[in-house]
Amino acid sequence: LHQEDMAPLGALLPYWENRPRRLAIYRSFAATLYNNLRWPANDPFSKIVNSLGLPYDVIMDQDFEDNRNLLQGYQMVIIPEAPVITKAAADQLRKFLDQGGKVVADDMWQEALPGVTKLVFGKNSDTGFLARKEQELLARYGSTDHPLFIEGMQQAMEEYLRTGGSNSQAYALIRDKVRMEAAASTPSVFLNLLRSGRANYVAVVNDLRKPGRYYGHFGRSLDEGVAQTTQLTLDPSLGKAAYLLSGTEARKLASGTSGLSCSLDLPAAGGRVVVVLPEEIGGISLTSNASGQMARGSFVKLEGKLTSVSGQPVPGLIPVRVKITDAAGQESDFTHYGAFKEGRWSFSLPIALNAAPGACKIELTELASNRQALITLNVGQK
């Protein structure tokens, strides 16, 4: 069902996993019993991390109990609204600090844990500054690809980070400590990093919005998405060739050995998925086990291969469209989306008892570089 409802990427969903996060936010249930907050999780830290568009993990008290090496691999842990934490968490955070990790907390922090950076958010912590500036520039220039809008947002970001206070300190701490494997040049863009085998995927979500026709007249709700163009920068550790995965716009975006950069057009309230591979895609092939005419009521085994420029199987998952056209020129109900898994795809095609005799065409299109393979099979009279 997921393959049909979420084509062309549905076949990839069961096999994706998160690429290891470098940033974690620790939300302690024990802390909520003592912090006397009516609406927790509305802290400046969360807004700052979200504004950066960074992928992060949320870890809880029980996670520390279940995993003694929970913080392995992280570079920074942020702890909001926590006057107290559990002993299991304190023990692991102490070890994390000793090993060079960074722990940042807000003014509710009371734990005697040496090395924790404590920030006090006060009058200078205007978390809505960039959002207001964004809407002001959008109203003035009409679109996010207007040169003056882009220049204005860059100046606003620089001003925001120069103003001092805990906001600018938090931004600086995160950017200094957390190595960003992917970054977008424009605000209101969320990134998520996924992987399958040696292939990495970057989900780029456009969250740029303006007051819309439903609630926008109140001046507080941004309920209408706005298309924008962003420049995506990718760390060399992700791979050497980037492709846009799409049913209609699949193409190579960039390739190189010292990091990749590419321009992405993001639809309003939508996003894109980019796959980053160790090397460029080189070729596609399609074969069958049919010899001579195919009998009605039989099955034909179809096999596809996707190789890199070096001839090796393309790693990870690459979506594919399988188009089957019968001898009468009608598209078969067996036309569908699937995926190459580690460079291989297969499908057992049933030949209907009432199939039209003659040439049946099978067309395979991988949805990264848009390469195609085509074979023709002959359906017999019987």
Secondary structure as GFF3:
##gff-version 3
##sequence-region A 1 382
A	DSSP	alpha_helix	2	5	.	.	.	ID=ss1
A	DSSP	three_ten_helix	10	15	.	.	.	ID=ss2
A	DSSP	beta_strand	17	18	.	.	.	ID=ss3
A	DSSP	beta_strand	23	26	.	.	.	ID=ss4
A	DSSP	alpha_helix	29	32	.	.	.	ID=ss5
A	DSSP	alpha_helix	44	52	.	.	.	ID=ss6
A	DSSP	beta_strand	57	59	.	.	.	ID=ss7
A	DSSP	alpha_helix	61	66	.	.	.	ID=ss8
A	DSSP	beta_strand	76	79	.	.	.	ID=ss9
A	DSSP	alpha_helix	87	98	.	.	.	ID=ss10
A	DSSP	beta_strand	102	105	.	.	.	ID=ss11
A	DSSP	beta_strand	117	118	.	.	.	ID=ss12
A	DSSP	alpha_helix	129	141	.	.	.	ID=ss13
A	DSSP	alpha_helix	147	162	.	.	.	ID=ss14
A	DSSP	alpha_helix	165	177	.	.	.	ID=ss15
A	DSSP	beta_strand	182	184	.	.	.	ID=ss16
A	DSSP	beta_strand	189	196	.	.	.	ID=ss17
A	DSSP	beta_strand	199	206	.	.	.	ID=ss18
A	DSSP	beta_strand	209	210	.	.	.	ID=ss19
A	DSSP	three_ten_helix	216	218	.	.	.	ID=ss20
A	DSSP	beta_strand	224	225	.	.	.	ID=ss21
A	DSSP	beta_strand	228	234	.	.	.	ID=ss22
A	DSSP	three_ten_helix	236	238	.	.	.	ID=ss23
A	DSSP	beta_strand	241	245	.	.	.	ID=ss24
A	DSSP	beta_strand	251	255	.	.	.	ID=ss25
A	DSSP	beta_strand	260	266	.	.	.	ID=ss26
A	DSSP	beta_strand	271	277	.	.	.	ID=ss27
A	DSSP	beta_strand	281	288	.	.	.	ID=ss28
A	DSSP	beta_strand	299	308	.	.	.	ID=ss29
A	DSSP	beta_strand	317	325	.	.	.	ID=ss30
A	DSSP	beta_strand	336	341	.	.	.	ID=ss31
A	DSSP	beta_strand	344	350	.	.	.	ID=ss32
A	DSSP	beta_strand	358	366	.	.	.	ID=ss33
A	DSSP	beta_strand	372	379	.	.	.	ID=ss34
###
